[in-house]
Amino acid sequence: MTVKMISTNFRILIVDDDEDIRATLKDAVKSWGFEVSDAKDGEQALLKITSGHFDIVISDLMMPGLDGLTLLQKIKELDREILVIIITGYATIETAVKAISAGAYDYIAKPFSLDELMVVIRNASERLWLASRNKSLLEELRGAHAEIASLKDALVQ
């Protein structure tokens, strides 16, 4: 399946205690043109997030130490703009509701196909791009408004 990405300038962090899954996801996401980093657990992920910028975090739910839901909550405390995708082999309605309620962008049950992950990342990228574009247009509008106000003041005088 070929899915066109909106933008590949986004940085993605993959967090999973399973080294094979982490490596597979990292290789796939990197092959789609993204800048990718990985972390073996929630603690390492938080260190990477606080020392660098990430747009999307893909995190396993069940990890020793800091689990995916706790990591999600800590990420949202640090930066509400980071989109977090939770992946899990222990999918239940209850954990899905908890994850989405805590601010997860999406929730994917293992096993999943790389095509499914690609679509979720494409949608997340599109959302980030649209938010960035919206912010840019709002700044342009504010600038134009200030310029109009300045011209209006000059005409009055």
TIRO-2110 file (N, C-alpha, C; in Angstrom, 1 decimal):
// TIRO-2110
0.9, -1.2, 0.0, N, 1, A
0.0, 0.0, 0.0, CA, 1, A
0.9, 1.2, 0.0, C, 1, A
0.6, 2.1, -0.9, N, 2, A
1.4, 3.4, -1.0, CA, 2, A
0.5, 4.5, -0.4, C, 2, A
1.0, 5.2, 0.6, N, 3, A
0.2, 6.3, 1.2, CA, 3, A
1.1, 7.5, 1.1, C, 3, A
0.6, 8.6, 0.5, N, 4, A
1.4, 9.8, 0.4, CA, 4, A
1.3, 10.5, 1.8, C, 4, A
2.5, 10.9, 2.3, N, 5, A
2.6, 11.6, 3.5, CA, 5, A
2.4, 13.1, 3.3, C, 5, A
1.8, 13.8, 4.2, N, 6, A
1.7, 15.2, 4.1, CA, 6, A
3.1, 15.9, 4.2, C, 6, A
3.8, 15.5, 5.2, N, 7, A
5.1, 16.1, 5.4, CA, 7, A
5.9, 15.0, 6.2, C, 7, A
7.2, 15.0, 5.9, N, 8, A
8.1, 14.1, 6.7, CA, 8, A
9.1, 14.9, 7.5, C, 8, A
8.8, 16.1, 7.8, N, 9, A
9.7, 16.9, 8.6, CA, 9, A
9.5, 16.6, 10.1, C, 9, A
8.5, 15.8, 10.4, N, 10, A
8.1, 15.6, 11.8, CA, 10, A
9.0, 14.5, 12.4, C, 10, A
9.4, 14.7, 13.7, N, 11, A
10.2, 13.8, 14.4, CA, 11, A
9.4, 12.8, 15.2, C, 11, A
9.7, 11.6, 15.1, N, 12, A
8.9, 10.5, 15.7, CA, 12, A
9.8, 9.8, 16.7, C, 12, A
9.2, 9.5, 17.9, N, 13, A
9.9, 8.7, 18.9, CA, 13, A
9.1, 7.4, 19.1, C, 13, A
9.8, 6.3, 19.0, N, 14, A
9.2, 4.9, 19.1, CA, 14, A
9.6, 4.4, 20.5, C, 14, A
8.7, 4.0, 21.3, N, 15, A
9.0, 3.5, 22.7, CA, 15, A
8.4, 2.1, 22.8, C, 15, A
9.2, 1.1, 23.0, N, 16, A
8.8, -0.2, 23.2, CA, 16, A
9.9, -1.0, 23.9, C, 16, A
9.5, -1.8, 24.8, N, 17, A
10.5, -2.6, 25.5, CA, 17, A
11.0, -3.9, 24.7, C, 17, A
10.2, -4.2, 23.7, N, 18, A
10.6, -5.3, 22.8, CA, 18, A
11.5, -4.8, 21.7, C, 18, A
12.8, -5.2, 21.8, N, 19, A
13.8, -4.7, 20.9, CA, 19, A
13.5, -5.0, 19.4, C, 19, A
12.9, -6.1, 19.1, N, 20, A
12.6, -6.5, 17.7, CA, 20, A
11.5, -5.6, 17.2, C, 20, A
10.5, -5.4, 18.0, N, 21, A
9.4, -4.5, 17.5, CA, 21, A
9.9, -3.1, 17.3, C, 21, A
10.7, -2.6, 18.3, N, 22, A
11.2, -1.3, 18.2, CA, 22, A
12.1, -1.1, 16.9, C, 22, A
12.9, -2.1, 16.6, N, 23, A
13.8, -2.0, 15.4, CA, 23, A
13.0, -2.1, 14.2, C, 23, A
12.0, -2.9, 14.1, N, 24, A
11.1, -3.0, 12.9, CA, 24, A
10.3, -1.7, 12.7, C, 24, A
9.8, -1.2, 13.7, N, 25, A
9.0, 0.1, 13.6, CA, 25, A
9.9, 1.2, 13.2, C, 25, A
11.1, 1.3, 13.8, N, 26, A
12.1, 2.3, 13.5, CA, 26, A
12.5, 2.3, 12.1, C, 26, A
12.8, 1.1, 11.6, N, 27, A
13.2, 0.9, 10.2, CA, 27, A
12.1, 1.3, 9.2, C, 27, A
10.9, 0.9, 9.5, N, 28, A
9.7, 1.2, 8.7, CA, 28, A
9.5, 2.7, 8.6, C, 28, A
9.4, 3.3, 9.8, N, 29, A
9.1, 4.8, 9.9, CA, 29, A
10.2, 5.6, 9.2, C, 29, A
11.4, 5.2, 9.4, N, 30, A
12.6, 5.8, 8.8, CA, 30, A
12.5, 5.7, 7.2, C, 30, A
12.1, 4.5, 6.7, N, 31, A
11.9, 4.3, 5.3, CA, 31, A
10.8, 5.2, 4.7, C, 31, A
9.9, 5.7, 5.5, N, 32, A
8.8, 6.6, 5.0, CA, 32, A
9.3, 8.0, 5.0, C, 32, A
10.6, 8.2, 5.4, N, 33, A
11.2, 9.6, 5.3, CA, 33, A
11.2, 10.4, 6.6, C, 33, A
10.8, 9.8, 7.7, N, 34, A
10.7, 10.6, 9.0, CA, 34, A
12.1, 10.5, 9.7, C, 34, A
12.3, 11.4, 10.5, N, 35, A
13.4, 11.4, 11.4, CA, 35, A
12.9, 10.6, 12.6, C, 35, A
13.6, 9.5, 13.0, N, 36, A
13.1, 8.6, 14.0, CA, 36, A
14.2, 8.4, 15.1, C, 36, A
13.7, 8.3, 16.3, N, 37, A
14.5, 7.9, 17.5, CA, 37, A
13.7, 6.9, 18.2, C, 37, A
14.4, 6.1, 19.1, N, 38, A
13.7, 5.1, 19.8, CA, 38, A
14.1, 5.1, 21.3, C, 38, A
13.3, 4.5, 22.1, N, 39, A
13.6, 4.4, 23.5, CA, 39, A
13.1, 3.0, 24.0, C, 39, A
13.8, 2.4, 24.9, N, 40, A
13.5, 1.1, 25.3, CA, 40, A
12.4, 1.0, 26.4, C, 40, A
12.2, 2.2, 27.0, N, 41, A
11.1, 2.3, 28.1, CA, 41, A
10.7, 3.7, 28.3, C, 41, A
9.7, 3.9, 29.2, N, 42, A
9.1, 5.2, 29.4, CA, 42, A
10.1, 6.2, 30.0, C, 42, A
11.0, 5.7, 30.9, N, 43, A
12.0, 6.6, 31.5, CA, 43, A
12.9, 7.2, 30.4, C, 43, A
13.4, 6.3, 29.6, N, 44, A
14.3, 6.7, 28.5, CA, 44, A
13.6, 7.7, 27.6, C, 44, A
12.3, 7.4, 27.3, N, 45, A
11.6, 8.2, 26.4, CA, 45, A
11.4, 9.6, 27.0, C, 45, A
11.1, 9.7, 28.3, N, 46, A
11.0, 11.1, 28.9, CA, 46, A
12.3, 11.9, 28.8, C, 46, A
13.4, 11.2, 29.0, N, 47, A
14.7, 11.9, 28.9, CA, 47, A
14.9, 12.4, 27.5, C, 47, A
14.6, 11.6, 26.5, N, 48, A
14.7, 12.1, 25.1, CA, 48, A
13.8, 13.2, 24.8, C, 48, A
12.5, 13.1, 25.3, N, 49, A
11.6, 14.2, 25.0, CA, 49, A
12.0, 15.5, 25.7, C, 49, A
12.5, 15.4, 26.9, N, 50, A
12.9, 16.7, 27.5, CA, 50, A
14.2, 17.3, 27.0, C, 50, A
15.0, 16.4, 26.3, N, 51, A
16.3, 17.0, 25.7, CA, 51, A
16.1, 17.3, 24.2, C, 51, A
15.0, 16.9, 23.6, N, 52, A
14.9, 17.2, 22.2, CA, 52, A
13.4, 17.3, 21.9, C, 52, A
13.1, 17.8, 20.7, N, 53, A
11.7, 17.9, 20.3, CA, 53, A
11.2, 16.7, 19.5, C, 53, A
10.0, 16.3, 19.8, N, 54, A
9.3, 15.2, 19.0, CA, 54, A
7.9, 15.7, 18.7, C, 54, A
7.4, 15.3, 17.6, N, 55, A
6.1, 15.7, 17.2, CA, 55, A
5.1, 14.5, 17.4, C, 55, A
5.6, 13.3, 17.3, N, 56, A
4.8, 12.1, 17.4, CA, 56, A
5.5, 11.1, 18.3, C, 56, A
4.8, 10.5, 19.2, N, 57, A
5.4, 9.4, 20.0, CA, 57, A
4.5, 8.2, 19.8, C, 57, A
5.2, 7.1, 19.4, N, 58, A
4.5, 5.8, 19.3, CA, 58, A
4.9, 5.0, 20.5, C, 58, A
4.0, 4.6, 21.4, N, 59, A
4.4, 4.0, 22.6, CA, 59, A
3.6, 2.7, 22.9, C, 59, A
4.4, 1.7, 23.3, N, 60, A
3.7, 0.5, 23.8, CA, 60, A
3.0, 0.8, 25.1, C, 60, A
1.9, 0.1, 25.3, N, 61, A
1.1, 0.3, 26.5, CA, 61, A
1.8, -0.4, 27.7, C, 61, A
2.1, -1.7, 27.6, N, 62, A
2.6, -2.5, 28.7, CA, 62, A
4.1, -2.5, 28.6, C, 62, A
4.8, -1.8, 29.5, N, 63, A
6.2, -1.8, 29.6, CA, 63, A
6.6, -1.8, 31.1, C, 63, A
7.7, -2.4, 31.4, N, 64, A
8.1, -2.4, 32.9, CA, 64, A
8.5, -0.9, 33.3, C, 64, A
8.3, -0.6, 34.5, N, 65, A
8.6, 0.7, 35.0, CA, 65, A
7.4, 1.6, 34.6, C, 65, A
7.7, 2.6, 33.8, N, 66, A
6.8, 3.6, 33.4, CA, 66, A
6.0, 3.0, 32.2, C, 66, A
4.7, 2.7, 32.5, N, 67, A
3.9, 2.1, 31.4, CA, 67, A
3.4, 3.2, 30.4, C, 67, A
2.8, 2.8, 29.3, N, 68, A
2.4, 3.7, 28.3, CA, 68, A
1.4, 4.8, 28.7, C, 68, A
0.4, 4.4, 29.5, N, 69, A
-0.5, 5.4, 30.0, CA, 69, A
0.1, 6.5, 30.8, C, 69, A
1.0, 6.1, 31.7, N, 70, A
1.7, 7.0, 32.6, CA, 70, A
2.6, 7.9, 31.7, C, 70, A
3.3, 7.3, 30.8, N, 71, A
4.1, 8.0, 29.8, CA, 71, A
3.3, 9.1, 29.1, C, 71, A
2.1, 8.7, 28.6, N, 72, A
1.2, 9.6, 27.9, CA, 72, A
0.9, 10.8, 28.8, C, 72, A
0.5, 10.5, 30.0, N, 73, A
0.2, 11.6, 30.9, CA, 73, A
1.3, 12.6, 31.1, C, 73, A
2.5, 12.0, 31.3, N, 74, A
3.7, 12.9, 31.5, CA, 74, A
4.1, 13.6, 30.2, C, 74, A
3.9, 13.0, 29.1, N, 75, A
4.1, 13.8, 27.8, CA, 75, A
3.2, 14.9, 27.7, C, 75, A
1.9, 14.7, 28.0, N, 76, A
0.9, 15.8, 27.9, CA, 76, A
1.2, 16.9, 28.9, C, 76, A
1.8, 16.6, 30.0, N, 77, A
2.1, 17.6, 31.0, CA, 77, A
3.3, 18.5, 30.4, C, 77, A
4.2, 17.8, 29.7, N, 78, A
5.3, 18.5, 29.1, CA, 78, A
5.0, 19.3, 27.9, C, 78, A
4.2, 18.7, 27.0, N, 79, A
3.8, 19.4, 25.7, CA, 79, A
2.6, 18.8, 25.2, C, 79, A
1.5, 19.5, 25.3, N, 80, A
0.2, 19.0, 24.8, CA, 80, A
0.1, 18.8, 23.3, C, 80, A
1.0, 19.4, 22.6, N, 81, A
1.0, 19.4, 21.1, CA, 81, A
1.6, 18.0, 20.6, C, 81, A
2.3, 17.3, 21.4, N, 82, A
2.9, 16.0, 20.9, CA, 82, A
1.7, 15.0, 20.7, C, 82, A
1.6, 14.4, 19.6, N, 83, A
0.6, 13.4, 19.3, CA, 83, A
1.2, 12.0, 19.8, C, 83, A
0.4, 11.3, 20.6, N, 84, A
0.9, 10.1, 21.1, CA, 84, A
-0.1, 9.0, 20.6, C, 84, A
0.6, 8.0, 20.0, N, 85, A
-0.1, 6.8, 19.4, CA, 85, A
0.2, 5.6, 20.4, C, 85, A
-0.8, 5.0, 21.0, N, 86, A
-0.5, 3.9, 21.9, CA, 86, A
-0.7, 2.6, 21.1, C, 86, A
0.3, 1.7, 21.2, N, 87, A
0.2, 0.4, 20.6, CA, 87, A
0.2, -0.7, 21.7, C, 87, A
-0.6, -1.7, 21.5, N, 88, A
-0.6, -2.7, 22.6, CA, 88, A
-1.0, -4.1, 22.1, C, 88, A
-0.5, -5.1, 22.8, N, 89, A
-0.9, -6.5, 22.5, CA, 89, A
-2.0, -6.9, 23.5, C, 89, A
-2.3, -6.0, 24.4, N, 90, A
-3.3, -6.2, 25.5, CA, 90, A
-4.5, -5.3, 25.3, C, 90, A
-5.0, -5.2, 24.1, N, 91, A
-6.1, -4.2, 23.8, CA, 91, A
-7.4, -4.6, 24.5, C, 91, A
-8.0, -3.7, 25.2, N, 92, A
-9.3, -3.8, 25.8, CA, 92, A
-10.0, -2.5, 25.6, C, 92, A
-11.3, -2.5, 25.6, N, 93, A
-12.1, -1.3, 25.5, CA, 93, A
-11.7, -0.4, 26.6, C, 93, A
-11.5, -0.9, 27.8, N, 94, A
-11.2, -0.1, 29.0, CA, 94, A
-9.9, 0.7, 28.8, C, 94, A
-8.8, 0.0, 28.3, N, 95, A
-7.5, 0.7, 28.1, CA, 95, A
-7.6, 1.6, 26.9, C, 95, A
-8.4, 1.3, 25.9, N, 96, A
-8.6, 2.2, 24.8, CA, 96, A
-9.2, 3.5, 25.3, C, 96, A
-10.3, 3.4, 26.1, N, 97, A
-11.0, 4.6, 26.6, CA, 97, A
-10.1, 5.4, 27.5, C, 97, A
-9.3, 4.7, 28.3, N, 98, A
-8.4, 5.4, 29.2, CA, 98, A
-7.3, 6.2, 28.4, C, 98, A
-6.8, 5.5, 27.4, N, 99, A
-5.7, 6.2, 26.6, CA, 99, A
-6.3, 7.4, 25.8, C, 99, A
-7.4, 7.2, 25.2, N, 100, A
-8.0, 8.4, 24.4, CA, 100, A
-8.4, 9.5, 25.4, C, 100, A
-9.0, 9.1, 26.5, N, 101, A
-9.4, 10.1, 27.5, CA, 101, A
-8.2, 10.9, 28.1, C, 101, A
-7.0, 10.2, 28.1, N, 102, A
-5.8, 10.9, 28.6, CA, 102, A
-5.1, 11.7, 27.6, C, 102, A
-5.7, 11.6, 26.3, N, 103, A
-5.1, 12.5, 25.3, CA, 103, A
-4.4, 11.8, 24.2, C, 103, A
-4.5, 10.4, 24.1, N, 104, A
-3.8, 9.7, 23.0, CA, 104, A
-4.5, 10.1, 21.7, C, 104, A
-3.6, 10.3, 20.7, N, 105, A
-4.2, 10.6, 19.3, CA, 105, A
-4.9, 9.3, 18.8, C, 105, A
-4.3, 8.2, 19.0, N, 106, A
-4.8, 6.9, 18.5, CA, 106, A
-4.4, 5.8, 19.3, C, 106, A
-5.0, 4.6, 19.1, N, 107, A
-4.8, 3.4, 19.8, CA, 107, A
-4.8, 2.3, 18.9, C, 107, A
-3.7, 1.5, 18.8, N, 108, A
-3.7, 0.4, 17.8, CA, 108, A
-3.4, -0.9, 18.5, C, 108, A
-4.2, -1.9, 18.2, N, 109, A
-4.0, -3.2, 18.8, CA, 109, A
-2.9, -4.0, 18.0, C, 109, A
-2.0, -4.7, 18.7, N, 110, A
-1.1, -5.6, 18.1, CA, 110, A
-1.8, -7.0, 17.9, C, 110, A
-1.5, -7.7, 16.9, N, 111, A
-0.6, -7.4, 15.8, CA, 111, A
-1.3, -6.4, 14.8, C, 111, A
-0.5, -5.5, 14.3, N, 112, A
-1.1, -4.6, 13.3, CA, 112, A
-0.1, -4.6, 12.1, C, 112, A
-0.6, -4.2, 11.0, N, 113, A
0.2, -4.2, 9.8, CA, 113, A
1.0, -2.8, 9.7, C, 113, A
2.1, -2.8, 9.1, N, 114, A
2.8, -1.6, 8.9, CA, 114, A
2.0, -0.6, 8.1, C, 114, A
1.2, -1.1, 7.2, N, 115, A
0.3, -0.2, 6.4, CA, 115, A
-0.7, 0.5, 7.3, C, 115, A
-1.2, -0.2, 8.3, N, 116, A
-2.1, 0.4, 9.2, CA, 116, A
-1.4, 1.5, 10.0, C, 116, A
-0.2, 1.3, 10.5, N, 117, A
0.6, 2.3, 11.2, CA, 117, A
0.9, 3.4, 10.3, C, 117, A
1.2, 3.2, 9.0, N, 118, A
1.5, 4.2, 8.1, CA, 118, A
0.3, 5.2, 7.9, C, 118, A
-0.9, 4.6, 7.8, N, 119, A
-2.1, 5.5, 7.7, CA, 119, A
-2.3, 6.3, 9.0, C, 119, A
-2.1, 5.8, 10.1, N, 120, A
-2.2, 6.5, 11.4, CA, 120, A
-1.2, 7.7, 11.4, C, 120, A
0.1, 7.3, 11.0, N, 121, A
1.1, 8.4, 11.0, CA, 121, A
0.8, 9.4, 10.0, C, 121, A
0.3, 9.0, 8.8, N, 122, A
0.0, 10.0, 7.8, CA, 122, A
-1.1, 10.9, 8.3, C, 122, A
-2.1, 10.4, 9.0, N, 123, A
-3.2, 11.2, 9.5, CA, 123, A
-2.7, 12.1, 10.6, C, 123, A
-1.8, 11.6, 11.5, N, 124, A
-1.2, 12.5, 12.5, CA, 124, A
-0.4, 13.6, 11.9, C, 124, A
0.4, 13.3, 10.9, N, 125, A
1.2, 14.3, 10.2, CA, 125, A
0.3, 15.3, 9.6, C, 125, A
-0.8, 14.9, 9.0, N, 126, A
-1.7, 15.8, 8.4, CA, 126, A
-2.3, 16.8, 9.4, C, 126, A
-2.7, 16.2, 10.6, N, 127, A
-3.2, 17.0, 11.7, CA, 127, A
-2.2, 18.0, 12.1, C, 127, A
-0.9, 17.6, 12.3, N, 128, A
0.2, 18.5, 12.7, CA, 128, A
0.4, 19.6, 11.7, C, 128, A
0.4, 19.2, 10.4, N, 129, A
0.6, 20.2, 9.3, CA, 129, A
-0.5, 21.2, 9.3, C, 129, A
-1.8, 20.7, 9.4, N, 130, A
-2.9, 21.7, 9.4, CA, 130, A
-2.9, 22.6, 10.6, C, 130, A
-2.5, 22.1, 11.8, N, 131, A
-2.4, 23.0, 13.0, CA, 131, A
-1.3, 24.0, 12.8, C, 131, A
-0.2, 23.6, 12.2, N, 132, A
0.9, 24.5, 11.9, CA, 132, A
0.5, 25.6, 10.9, C, 132, A
-0.2, 25.2, 9.9, N, 133, A
-0.7, 26.1, 8.8, CA, 133, A
-1.7, 27.0, 9.4, C, 133, A
-2.6, 26.5, 10.2, N, 134, A
-3.6, 27.4, 10.9, CA, 134, A
-2.9, 28.5, 11.7, C, 134, A
-1.9, 28.1, 12.5, N, 135, A
-1.2, 29.0, 13.3, CA, 135, A
-0.5, 30.1, 12.5, C, 135, A
0.1, 29.7, 11.4, N, 136, A
0.8, 30.6, 10.5, CA, 136, A
-0.2, 31.6, 9.8, C, 136, A
-1.4, 31.1, 9.4, N, 137, A
-2.4, 32.0, 8.8, CA, 137, A
-2.9, 32.9, 9.8, C, 137, A
-3.1, 32.5, 11.1, N, 138, A
-3.6, 33.3, 12.1, CA, 138, A
-2.6, 34.5, 12.4, C, 138, A
-1.3, 34.2, 12.4, N, 139, A
-0.3, 35.2, 12.6, CA, 139, A
-0.3, 36.2, 11.4, C, 139, A
-0.5, 35.7, 10.2, N, 140, A
-0.6, 36.6, 9.1, CA, 140, A
-1.8, 37.5, 9.2, C, 140, A
-2.9, 37.0, 9.6, N, 141, A
-4.1, 37.7, 9.8, CA, 141, A
-3.9, 38.8, 10.9, C, 141, A
-3.3, 38.4, 12.0, N, 142, A
-3.0, 39.4, 13.0, CA, 142, A
-2.1, 40.5, 12.5, C, 142, A
-1.1, 40.2, 11.7, N, 143, A
-0.2, 41.2, 11.1, CA, 143, A
-1.0, 42.1, 10.2, C, 143, A
-1.8, 41.6, 9.4, N, 144, A
-2.6, 42.4, 8.5, CA, 144, A
-3.6, 43.3, 9.2, C, 144, A
-4.2, 42.8, 10.3, N, 145, A
-5.1, 43.6, 11.1, CA, 145, A
-4.3, 44.7, 11.8, C, 145, A
-3.1, 44.5, 12.2, N, 146, A
-2.3, 45.6, 12.9, CA, 146, A
-1.9, 46.6, 11.8, C, 146, A
-1.6, 46.2, 10.6, N, 147, A
-1.3, 47.1, 9.5, CA, 147, A
-2.5, 47.9, 9.1, C, 147, A
-3.7, 47.3, 9.1, N, 148, A
-4.9, 48.1, 8.8, CA, 148, A
-5.2, 49.1, 9.9, C, 148, A
-5.0, 48.7, 11.1, N, 149, A
-5.2, 49.6, 12.2, CA, 149, A
-4.2, 50.8, 12.2, C, 149, A
-3.0, 50.5, 11.8, N, 150, A
-2.0, 51.6, 11.7, CA, 150, A
-2.3, 52.5, 10.6, C, 150, A
-2.8, 52.0, 9.4, N, 151, A
-3.2, 52.8, 8.3, CA, 151, A
-4.4, 53.7, 8.6, C, 151, A
-5.3, 53.1, 9.4, N, 152, A
-6.5, 53.8, 9.8, CA, 152, A
-6.2, 55.0, 10.7, C, 152, A
-5.3, 54.7, 11.7, N, 153, A
-4.8, 55.8, 12.6, CA, 153, A
-4.1, 56.9, 11.8, C, 153, A
-3.3, 56.5, 10.8, N, 154, A
-2.6, 57.5, 10.0, CA, 154, A
-3.6, 58.4, 9.2, C, 154, A
-4.7, 57.8, 8.7, N, 155, A
-5.7, 58.5, 7.9, CA, 155, A
-6.5, 59.5, 8.8, C, 155, A
-6.7, 59.0, 10.0, N, 156, A
-7.5, 59.9, 11.0, CA, 156, A
-6.7, 61.1, 11.4, C, 156, A
-5.4, 61.0, 11.4, N, 157, A
-4.5, 62.1, 11.8, CA, 157, A
-4.3, 63.0, 10.6, C, 157, A
END
